[in-house]
C-alpha cells in the first residue's frame, strides 16, 4: 500500500518560517508596546495555522493513592515475522509537472489562508501608515512564498511503497522470535519490568497489578477478579517490536520498540471507564544489516529489545508526573499574554 508524503505539512512549516520573519520585522519597526501586541498576534496566527495543538493540562494525580497496572493477555500472543518486519521501496514521484502544480496550489492556498489570518490579527492591533504594509506583506507574501515552496516540494515529493518480504527473511526472523518473546515479552516479565519502572518514575503513587473485571478493574495480591477495585488504571494498549528498512537482499533495518498506555478513570455515575490520558514512549535503534541483527541466535536483537523496552517505558511513565513549576509558569504566562 503506497504511503505518500503530505505536501501541506512541509509547506505550512516553510510558510510559518516566513511569517515569523515578518513578525520580527514588525517588532523592530514599531514601538515596544505595539511590537508586543504584534508578536502575540503573529504567534496566534502561527498556532491557528495548524502547527500547534490546544494545550490541555496533565491529569492531577496528587490525590490518587493507587493506580492499577493492566497488561492484557494479548500482550503474550506469539510474534510472527509477517508482523515484525516491514520493507519498502522508495521512489521519487515520476510526474514532476503534476506534482509541482499540485504543490503550488496547496502551498498558495495554505499561504493565503495564513496571510489573511495574519493580516487580520495584525490589522486589528497596528494603526497608522504601517498597517497596509504589514497587510500586504503577510497576505501577498504568504500566497507567493507558499505557492513557490509548494511547487518545489511537489517536484521532489517521494513515495514509500511497502513490498513483500522475501520468504528467506521471514524464515530467518521467525527462528529468533520465540527466544526473544520468552526472554523479554512474556506477560510476567513485562509486568515485572513495568512495575519497576513506573514506581521508579513515580514513587509517590502505589502501583499494583490489576486485571479486567467486567466494566472495572480488580486489584489484589494475585490480581484476581472479584478483589478490591481501583478507579484509576494504567492499561497497556499497544506494544510493537518492529523492523523497518529499504527492500534489499540483506536489508539494513531499524528496530523500533513502541509502547502506549491508556490512563483510565472510573465514572461511578455511568458505571464505565473513560480515557483520562494517553502515555506513549518509543525507541529507535541505528540501522544494521538483517543478518547482523539475527546472528548468534539474535543476540543483537535481544539486547536492543531489552534496551528499547527500558527506554520506551521510562519515556512513557515520566509523563505521568504532574507539571513542573516551570511548566505551570510558562502556561500561565501564555494565558496572560492572550
C-alpha positions as CSV (number, residue, x, y, z in Angstrom):
1,X,0.0,0.0,0.0
2,X,1.6,3.3,-1.1
3,X,2.4,5.9,1.6
4,X,2.5,9.4,0.1
5,X,4.3,12.2,1.8
6,X,1.9,15.0,2.6
7,X,2.8,18.3,0.9
8,X,0.6,20.5,3.1
9,X,2.7,19.8,6.3
10,X,6.0,20.7,4.7
11,X,4.6,23.7,3.0
12,X,3.0,25.0,6.2
13,X,6.2,24.8,8.1
14,X,8.0,26.8,5.4
15,X,5.3,29.5,5.4
16,X,5.4,29.7,9.1
17,X,9.1,30.5,9.0
18,X,8.4,33.4,6.6
19,X,5.6,34.7,8.8
20,X,8.0,34.6,11.8
21,X,10.4,36.8,9.9
22,X,7.6,39.2,9.1
23,X,6.7,39.3,12.7
24,X,10.3,40.1,13.7
25,X,10.4,42.9,11.1
26,X,7.2,44.4,12.6
27,X,8.8,44.2,16.0
28,X,11.7,46.4,15.1
29,X,9.6,48.9,13.2
30,X,7.1,49.6,15.9
31,X,7.4,50.8,19.4
32,X,7.9,48.2,22.1
33,X,4.3,48.2,23.3
34,X,2.8,47.7,19.9
35,X,5.5,45.3,18.9
36,X,4.5,43.1,21.8
37,X,0.9,43.0,20.5
38,X,2.0,42.3,17.0
39,X,4.2,39.4,18.2
40,X,1.3,38.0,20.1
41,X,-0.9,38.3,17.0
42,X,1.7,36.5,14.9
43,X,2.0,33.7,17.5
44,X,-1.7,33.3,17.5
45,X,-1.7,33.2,13.7
46,X,1.0,30.5,13.6
47,X,-0.8,28.4,16.2
48,X,-4.0,28.8,14.2
49,X,-2.1,27.6,11.1
50,X,-2.1,24.1,12.4
51,X,1.4,23.6,13.8
52,X,0.3,23.5,17.5
53,X,-2.3,21.6,19.4
54,X,-4.5,23.1,22.0
55,X,-3.0,23.0,25.4
56,X,-4.6,20.7,28.0
57,X,-3.2,20.3,31.5
58,X,-2.0,16.9,32.6
59,X,-4.3,14.9,34.9
60,X,-3.8,15.8,38.5
61,X,-2.8,12.6,40.3
62,X,-1.8,14.3,43.6
63,X,-5.0,12.8,45.3
64,X,-4.6,9.4,43.7
65,X,-3.1,6.9,46.1
66,X,-3.3,3.7,44.0
67,X,-3.2,3.0,40.3
68,X,-3.8,-0.4,38.8
69,X,-1.4,-1.6,36.1
70,X,-3.2,-3.7,33.5
71,X,-1.4,-5.9,30.9
72,X,-3.9,-7.7,28.7
73,X,-3.3,-11.3,27.8
74,X,-2.9,-10.3,24.2
75,X,0.5,-8.9,25.0
76,X,1.7,-12.5,25.2
77,X,0.4,-13.5,21.7
78,X,3.0,-15.2,19.6
79,X,5.1,-12.9,17.4
80,X,5.2,-13.6,13.7
81,X,7.7,-12.4,11.2
82,X,5.0,-11.0,8.9
83,X,4.0,-8.5,11.6
84,X,7.6,-7.8,12.7
85,X,9.5,-6.9,9.6
86,X,8.4,-4.3,7.0
87,X,10.4,-3.4,3.9
88,X,9.8,-0.5,1.5
89,X,10.8,0.6,-2.0
90,X,11.4,4.4,-2.1
91,X,10.7,6.2,-5.4
92,X,10.6,9.9,-6.4
93,X,7.4,10.9,-8.0
94,X,7.6,10.5,-11.8
95,X,5.1,13.1,-12.8
96,X,7.1,16.1,-11.6
97,X,5.0,18.6,-13.5
98,X,1.7,17.4,-12.0
99,X,3.2,17.2,-8.5
100,X,4.7,20.6,-8.9
101,X,1.3,22.1,-9.9
102,X,-0.4,20.3,-7.1
103,X,2.2,21.5,-4.6
104,X,1.9,25.1,-5.9
105,X,-1.9,25.1,-5.5
106,X,-1.7,23.6,-2.0
107,X,1.1,26.0,-0.9
108,X,-0.7,29.0,-2.3
109,X,-3.9,28.0,-0.5
110,X,-2.2,27.5,2.8
111,X,-0.1,30.6,2.4
112,X,-3.1,32.8,1.5
113,X,-5.1,31.5,4.5
114,X,-2.2,32.1,6.8
115,X,-1.7,35.5,5.3
116,X,-5.3,36.5,5.7
117,X,-5.3,35.4,9.3
118,X,-2.0,37.2,10.0
119,X,-3.3,40.4,8.2
120,X,-6.5,40.3,10.2
121,X,-4.7,39.9,13.5
122,X,-2.1,42.5,12.8
123,X,-4.5,44.9,11.2
124,X,-6.5,44.9,14.5
125,X,-3.5,45.8,16.6
126,X,-1.5,48.0,14.3
127,X,-2.5,51.5,13.3
128,X,-1.0,54.2,11.2
129,X,0.8,54.0,7.9
130,X,2.5,50.7,8.6
131,X,-0.8,48.8,8.7
132,X,-1.2,48.5,4.9
133,X,2.4,47.4,4.6
134,X,2.0,44.6,7.1
135,X,-1.3,43.6,5.5
136,X,0.3,43.4,2.1
137,X,3.4,41.5,3.2
138,X,1.6,38.8,5.1
139,X,-1.2,38.4,2.6
140,X,0.7,38.5,-0.7
141,X,3.9,37.2,0.7
142,X,2.1,34.2,2.2
143,X,0.5,33.3,-1.0
144,X,3.6,33.8,-3.2
145,X,6.0,32.1,-0.9
146,X,3.5,29.3,-0.2
147,X,3.0,28.7,-3.9
148,X,6.7,28.7,-4.7
149,X,7.8,26.4,-1.9
150,X,4.8,24.2,-2.7
151,X,5.9,23.8,-6.3
152,X,9.5,22.9,-5.3
153,X,8.3,20.5,-2.7
154,X,5.8,18.9,-5.2
155,X,8.5,18.4,-7.8
156,X,10.6,16.4,-5.4
157,X,7.9,14.5,-3.4
158,X,8.7,10.9,-2.9
159,X,6.7,7.8,-2.0
160,X,7.3,4.7,0.0
161,X,5.6,1.5,-1.1
162,X,5.6,-1.5,1.2
163,X,6.7,-4.7,-0.6
164,X,6.5,-8.3,0.3
165,X,9.3,-9.6,2.4
166,X,11.3,-12.4,0.9
167,X,10.5,-15.9,2.3
168,X,14.1,-16.4,3.4
169,X,14.0,-13.2,5.5
170,X,10.7,-14.3,7.1
171,X,12.2,-17.7,7.8
172,X,15.3,-16.2,9.5
173,X,13.3,-13.7,11.6
174,X,10.9,-16.4,12.7
175,X,13.7,-18.5,14.0
176,X,14.8,-15.9,16.7
177,X,11.3,-14.7,17.7
178,X,10.5,-17.5,20.2
179,X,13.6,-16.8,22.2
180,X,13.0,-13.1,22.1
181,X,9.5,-13.5,23.4
182,X,10.5,-15.9,26.1
183,X,13.2,-13.6,27.4
184,X,11.5,-10.2,27.2
185,X,7.9,-10.3,26.1
186,X,6.0,-12.7,28.3
187,X,3.3,-11.2,30.4
188,X,5.1,-11.9,33.7
189,X,8.4,-10.4,32.5
190,X,6.6,-7.3,31.1
191,X,4.7,-6.8,34.3
192,X,7.8,-7.1,36.5
193,X,9.6,-4.6,34.3
194,X,6.6,-2.3,34.1
195,X,6.1,-2.1,37.8
196,X,9.7,-1.5,38.5
197,X,10.0,1.4,36.0
198,X,6.6,3.1,36.8
199,X,7.4,3.0,40.5
200,X,10.8,4.4,39.9
201,X,9.4,7.3,37.8
202,X,6.5,8.0,40.2
203,X,7.5,6.9,43.7
204,X,4.6,8.7,45.5
205,X,1.9,6.5,43.9
206,X,1.2,2.9,44.8
207,X,1.1,0.9,41.5
208,X,-0.5,-2.5,41.9
209,X,-1.2,-5.3,39.2
210,X,-4.8,-5.3,38.1
211,X,-7.0,-7.4,35.8
212,X,-10.2,-6.6,33.9
213,X,-13.3,-7.5,35.9
214,X,-16.5,-6.7,33.9
215,X,-16.7,-2.9,33.5
216,X,-14.0,-2.3,36.1
217,X,-10.5,-3.4,37.1
218,X,-9.8,-5.6,40.1
219,X,-6.8,-5.4,42.4
220,X,-5.5,-7.9,44.9
221,X,-2.4,-9.8,45.9
222,X,-2.8,-12.2,43.0
223,X,-4.8,-9.6,40.9
224,X,-7.8,-11.9,40.6
225,X,-11.4,-10.9,39.6
226,X,-13.6,-10.1,42.5
227,X,-11.0,-8.4,44.6
228,X,-11.0,-4.8,45.6
229,X,-11.4,-2.3,42.7
230,X,-9.4,0.8,41.7
231,X,-10.8,3.9,40.0
232,X,-7.6,4.8,38.1
233,X,-5.8,2.3,36.0
234,X,-2.8,2.3,33.6
235,X,-3.7,-0.1,30.7
236,X,-1.2,-1.3,28.1
237,X,-3.0,-0.5,24.8
238,X,-0.2,-1.0,22.3
239,X,3.1,-2.9,22.2
240,X,5.1,-3.1,19.0
241,X,8.6,-4.5,18.2
242,X,9.3,-4.0,14.5
243,X,12.0,-3.9,11.9
244,X,11.7,-1.4,9.0
245,X,14.0,-0.6,6.2
246,X,14.6,-0.4,2.5
247,X,14.0,-3.6,0.5
248,X,17.3,-5.2,-0.4
249,X,18.9,-8.7,-0.5
250,X,20.3,-8.1,3.0
251,X,18.3,-5.1,4.1
252,X,19.7,-2.6,6.6
253,X,16.8,-2.2,9.0
254,X,16.0,-0.1,12.1
255,X,14.4,-1.7,15.2
256,X,11.7,0.3,16.9
257,X,10.0,-0.5,20.2
258,X,6.8,1.4,20.9
259,X,4.6,1.2,24.0
260,X,1.4,3.0,24.6
261,X,-0.6,3.2,27.9
262,X,-4.1,4.5,28.4
263,X,-4.8,6.1,31.8
264,X,-8.4,5.3,32.6
265,X,-10.7,6.8,35.2
266,X,-13.9,5.1,36.5
267,X,-17.1,7.0,36.4
268,X,-19.4,5.6,39.0
269,X,-22.5,7.5,37.7
270,X,-22.1,5.9,34.3
271,X,-20.5,2.7,35.5
272,X,-17.7,2.8,32.9
273,X,-14.1,3.6,32.5
274,X,-13.2,6.6,30.4
275,X,-9.9,7.6,28.9
276,X,-8.2,10.2,31.1
277,X,-4.9,10.5,29.2
278,X,-2.5,8.6,26.8
279,X,1.1,8.0,27.6
280,X,3.4,6.6,24.9
281,X,7.1,6.0,24.5
282,X,9.3,4.9,21.6
283,X,12.8,3.7,21.0
284,X,14.6,3.6,17.6
285,X,17.9,1.9,17.0
286,X,20.6,2.5,14.5
287,X,20.5,0.6,11.2
288,X,22.1,-2.8,10.9
289,X,22.0,-5.4,8.2
290,X,19.4,-8.0,8.9
291,X,22.0,-10.8,9.1
292,X,23.8,-8.9,11.8
293,X,20.6,-8.5,13.8
294,X,19.9,-12.2,13.7
295,X,23.4,-13.5,14.1
296,X,24.2,-15.6,17.2
297,X,20.6,-16.6,17.7
298,X,19.5,-12.9,17.6
299,X,21.9,-11.7,20.3
300,X,22.0,-8.1,18.9
301,X,18.2,-8.1,18.5
302,X,17.6,-9.3,22.1
303,X,19.9,-6.7,23.6
304,X,18.2,-3.8,21.7
305,X,14.8,-5.1,22.6
306,X,15.9,-5.1,26.3
307,X,17.3,-1.5,25.9
308,X,14.3,-0.4,23.9
309,X,11.7,-1.6,26.4
310,X,13.5,0.2,29.2
311,X,13.7,3.5,27.2
312,X,10.2,3.3,25.8
313,X,8.6,2.5,29.2
314,X,10.7,5.1,31.0
315,X,9.7,7.7,28.5
316,X,6.0,6.9,28.8
317,X,5.9,6.8,32.6
318,X,7.9,10.0,33.0
319,X,4.9,11.9,31.6
320,X,2.7,10.6,34.4
321,X,4.2,13.1,36.8
322,X,2.5,16.4,37.3
323,X,3.6,19.6,35.7
324,X,6.7,21.2,37.0
325,X,6.7,24.7,38.4
326,X,8.5,25.9,35.2
327,X,5.8,24.3,33.0
328,X,3.0,25.9,35.1
329,X,4.6,29.3,34.9
330,X,5.1,29.0,31.1
331,X,1.5,28.1,30.5
332,X,0.2,30.8,32.9
333,X,2.3,33.4,31.2
334,X,1.0,32.3,27.8
335,X,-2.6,32.6,29.1
336,X,-1.9,36.1,30.5
337,X,-0.4,37.3,27.2
338,X,-3.6,36.5,25.4
